[in-house]
Amino acid sequence: MNDAVQPHYRRILLKLSGEALAGKERFGIDPDAAEEIARKIQAVYAMGVQVGVVIGGGNLWRGAQGIDRGMNRSTADHMGMIATVMNGLALQDALERVGVQTRVQTAIAMNSVAEPYIRLRAIRHLEKGRVVIIAGGTGNPYVTTDTAAALRAMEIGAELVLKATKVNGVYSADPKKNPDAVRFSTLSYDEVLTNRYEVMDMTAFTLCQENNMPILVLNFWSDTDLIEAIKGNHDVGTFISKG
């Protein structure tokens, strides 16, 4: 643990999109992108923070494309869940190579490559200083990985859902289209719902609201924002809570 930097949070759930692993190619798994993500997680891990990770699968498979061509929704969603396991294994390898002990758990049984997701086992791994990558979504179709992240955060007793994005928070409008768009440092759940700000899908967001689970939306790729957020600095990203 880095004694010079005291974390504000003991345990977090990091939600990553599958596209984060794709790098500049925007498809597939880029080893350089995986290593960069691993080093950012390593920096948080070195502060003594327990880290759970839920990762999407959009870099390998987008179910909507199959559904648009007549594929059964359940089939398309299960393919997406399998894609998240592939991403989880890639991230595990990257983390292990930078010296971070990691376990992959999955809601879909794949005993030869990953542990089954068991809540108490996941918590035990975290307590032993291992990063836990929770793949396979919830194991159910019609549910996004955002919802899986919210659910797992509650189950493992995380203190924060950290939504990793490419922008430094939630804005009043699209900052790429409107130069007058304002970034919010804090928002309440009600403000997000009233103004229809895009944070997470509605099921995931409502789950966080009902269980008073705070959400922090931040630019994961910034050199400093992630560490500042873990230190409790609300000047980075957008912190969403009961208010």
C-alpha positions in Angstrom: 0.0 0.0 0.0 1.2 3.5 -0.9 1.3 5.3 2.5 1.8 8.7 0.8 -1.7 8.5 -0.8 -4.6 7.6 1.4 -7.7 6.3 -0.5 -11.1 7.6 0.2 -12.7 4.3 -0.8 -11.9 0.8 0.6 -13.6 -1.2 -2.2 -14.9 -0.1 -5.6 -16.5 -1.6 -8.6 -15.0 -0.4 -11.9 -17.2 -0.6 -15.0 -15.3 -0.8 -18.2 -16.7 -0.9 -21.7 -15.4 -3.6 -24.0 -14.3 -0.9 -26.4 -11.7 0.1 -23.9 -9.7 -3.0 -24.8 -10.0 -2.4 -28.5 -7.6 0.6 -28.6 -7.4 2.6 -31.8 -8.6 -0.3 -33.9 -12.1 -0.1 -32.2 -12.5 -3.8 -32.5 -10.9 -6.9 -31.0 -8.4 -6.9 -28.2 -5.4 -4.6 -28.3 -2.6 -5.9 -26.0 -1.3 -2.3 -25.6 -4.7 -1.1 -24.5 -5.0 -4.0 -22.1 -1.7 -3.2 -20.6 -2.6 0.5 -20.2 -5.8 -0.4 -18.4 -3.9 -2.9 -16.2 -1.4 -0.2 -15.1 -4.2 2.2 -14.2 -5.8 -0.5 -12.1 -2.4 -1.3 -10.6 -2.0 2.3 -9.5 -5.4 2.1 -7.6 -4.5 -1.4 -6.2 -1.2 0.0 -4.9 -3.2 2.5 -2.8 -4.7 -0.4 -0.9 -8.1 -0.3 -2.6 -10.0 -3.5 -3.3 -11.1 -3.5 -6.9 -13.8 -5.5 -8.6 -14.2 -5.1 -12.4 -17.1 -5.6 -14.7 -16.3 -5.4 -18.4 -18.5 -5.3 -21.5 -18.1 -7.2 -24.7 -18.9 -4.6 -27.4 -15.4 -4.8 -28.9 -16.0 -8.4 -29.9 -19.7 -8.7 -30.4 -22.7 -6.3 -30.5 -25.9 -8.2 -30.0 -27.9 -5.4 -31.6 -26.3 -6.2 -35.0 -27.4 -9.8 -34.8 -30.9 -8.9 -33.6 -31.3 -6.5 -36.5 -30.7 -9.4 -38.8 -33.3 -11.6 -37.1 -31.2 -13.3 -34.5 -32.9 -14.5 -31.3 -32.3 -11.9 -28.6 -31.4 -14.6 -26.0 -28.8 -16.1 -28.4 -27.3 -12.6 -29.2 -27.1 -11.7 -25.5 -25.5 -15.0 -24.5 -22.8 -14.5 -27.2 -22.2 -11.0 -25.7 -21.7 -12.6 -22.3 -19.2 -15.0 -23.7 -17.4 -12.0 -25.2 -17.1 -10.5 -21.7 -15.3 -13.6 -20.5 -12.8 -13.3 -23.3 -12.2 -9.7 -22.3 -11.9 -10.7 -18.7 -9.2 -13.3 -19.5 -7.3 -10.7 -21.5 -7.4 -8.2 -18.7 -6.4 -10.8 -16.2 -3.3 -11.7 -18.2 -2.4 -8.0 -18.4 -2.9 -7.5 -14.7 -0.9 -10.6 -13.8 2.0 -9.4 -16.0 2.2 -6.1 -14.0 2.2 -8.0 -10.7 -1.4 -7.8 -9.7 -3.0 -11.1 -8.5 -6.3 -11.5 -10.3 -9.2 -13.8 -10.5 -11.9 -14.1 -13.2 -15.3 -15.2 -12.2 -18.2 -15.7 -14.6 -22.0 -16.0 -14.3 -21.8 -18.5 -17.1 -20.2 -21.8 -16.2 -16.8 -22.2 -17.8 -14.9 -24.1 -15.2 -11.9 -24.8 -17.3 -11.1 -21.1 -17.8 -12.7 -19.2 -14.9 -14.3 -19.6 -11.5 -18.1 -19.5 -11.2 -19.3 -16.2 -9.8 -19.9 -16.8 -6.1 -20.5 -13.7 -4.0 -18.7 -14.7 -0.8 -15.8 -16.1 -2.8 -15.5 -12.9 -4.7 -15.4 -11.0 -1.4 -12.8 -13.3 0.0 -10.6 -12.8 -3.0 -10.9 -9.0 -2.6 -10.0 -9.3 1.1 -6.9 -11.3 0.2 -5.7 -8.5 -2.1 -6.8 -9.9 -5.5 -8.5 -7.9 -8.2 -11.7 -9.7 -9.2 -13.0 -9.5 -12.8 -16.6 -10.5 -12.8 -17.6 -11.5 -16.4 -20.6 -13.1 -18.0 -23.0 -10.3 -17.1 -25.6 -11.5 -14.8 -25.9 -14.8 -16.7 -29.3 -13.7 -18.0 -30.3 -12.2 -21.4 -32.1 -8.9 -21.8 -29.7 -7.4 -19.1 -26.8 -5.1 -19.9 -23.3 -5.1 -18.3 -24.2 -1.8 -16.7 -26.9 -3.6 -14.8 -24.4 -6.4 -14.0 -22.0 -3.8 -12.6 -24.7 -2.2 -10.4 -25.8 -5.6 -9.1 -22.3 -6.9 -8.4 -21.4 -3.6 -6.7 -24.2 -4.2 -4.2 -23.4 -7.8 -3.8 -19.7 -7.4 -3.0 -20.3 -4.4 -0.7 -18.5 -1.8 -2.9 -18.6 1.8 -1.8 -18.7 3.2 -5.4 -19.5 2.3 -9.0 -16.8 4.0 -11.1 -18.0 4.3 -14.6 -15.0 4.6 -16.9 -15.5 6.7 -20.0 -13.6 8.9 -22.4 -15.1 12.2 -21.2 -14.5 13.8 -17.8 -18.0 13.6 -16.5 -21.6 14.3 -17.3 -22.4 17.5 -19.3 -25.5 19.6 -19.7 -25.2 18.8 -23.5 -22.8 17.0 -25.8 -19.6 19.0 -25.4 -18.4 18.0 -28.9 -21.5 19.7 -30.4 -22.1 22.5 -27.9 -19.1 24.5 -26.7 -21.3 26.0 -24.0 -22.0 22.7 -22.4 -21.4 22.6 -18.7 -19.8 19.8 -16.7 -21.4 18.9 -13.5 -19.2 18.0 -10.5 -22.1 16.5 -8.6 -25.6 15.5 -9.4 -28.4 13.8 -7.5 -30.2 10.7 -8.8 -33.3 12.8 -9.3 -31.5 15.4 -11.3 -30.1 12.8 -13.7 -33.6 11.3 -14.2 -35.4 14.6 -14.5 -32.9 15.9 -17.1 -32.4 12.5 -18.8 -28.7 12.7 -18.6 -27.1 9.5 -20.0 -25.1 7.8 -17.3 -26.1 4.1 -17.3 -29.1 2.2 -18.7 -32.3 2.8 -16.7 -32.3 -0.5 -15.0 -28.8 -0.1 -13.7 -29.3 3.5 -12.7 -32.5 2.7 -10.8 -30.8 -0.2 -9.0 -28.1 2.2 -7.8 -30.7 4.8 -6.8 -32.8 2.4 -4.8 -29.8 1.1 -2.9 -28.1 4.4 -2.5 -25.0 3.3 -4.4 -23.0 6.4 -5.6 -21.7 6.5 -9.2 -18.7 8.4 -10.4 -18.4 9.1 -14.1 -14.9 10.1 -15.1 -12.3 10.1 -17.9 -10.5 6.8 -17.2 -7.7 7.7 -19.7 -6.7 10.9 -17.9 -3.2 10.7 -16.4 -4.5 12.0 -13.0 -8.3 11.8 -12.7 -8.6 8.2 -11.6 -6.2 8.6 -8.7 -7.7 11.9 -7.7 -11.1 10.3 -7.7 -10.0 7.5 -5.4 -8.6 10.1 -3.1 -12.1 11.5 -2.8 -11.6 14.6 -5.0 -15.0 15.5 -6.5 -13.5 18.1 -8.7 -12.8 15.3 -11.3 -15.6 13.6 -13.1 -19.3 13.7 -12.0 -20.3 12.3 -8.6 -23.9 11.1 -8.5 -25.6 10.3 -5.2 -28.7 10.9 -3.2 -27.7 14.5 -2.9 
